[in-house]
């Protein structure tokens, strides 16, 4: 889809720092960014609090403002602005989720019982359990899970890394999650 005239004008107004441009930009794209955050979190079977969702949205908008709208200045108009912002937002959100996961902050795998509370000590135990469960998967399945959940890689990137067709990544991840759930439930009984 080509760049809409309304978005072209909005971009120009933002870059030129016209009065009200930033508020118009946020109003126009906030719903899209919330959707990207929710989708990125859900597609990775993670849960976050509403406050964390708001923080991720705010992080996106802060990055847009950073360095005098550098991200908007890089936009070449070869797609719709919404498409461009979706890609940018997804990258920002996934990086933030990976960073928070690494620090054990309020991002939890939703694997039926892996996490009871948003406590760093609980999360550390859960990460250890996830690591142990990954060892029970085939090498290819474990690598797909690591790349998707821990590194935020796309299906295309994962397919290249583990040398399988891209359309097989979804089923691989689904099968791996199901096996990990089953193993975790078996260990608890």
Protein Blocks (a to p, Z undefined) as FASTA:
>chain_A
ZZdfklmmmmmmmmnopghklmmmmmmmmmmmmmmmmmmmmmnopacdfklmmmmmmmmm
mmmmggghllmmmpgolacfklmmmmmmmmmmmmmmmmmmmnopaiacdeehiambdcfk
lmmmmmmmmmmmmmmpcfklmmmmmmmmmnopafklmmmmnopafklmmmmmmmmmmmmm
mmmmmmmZZ
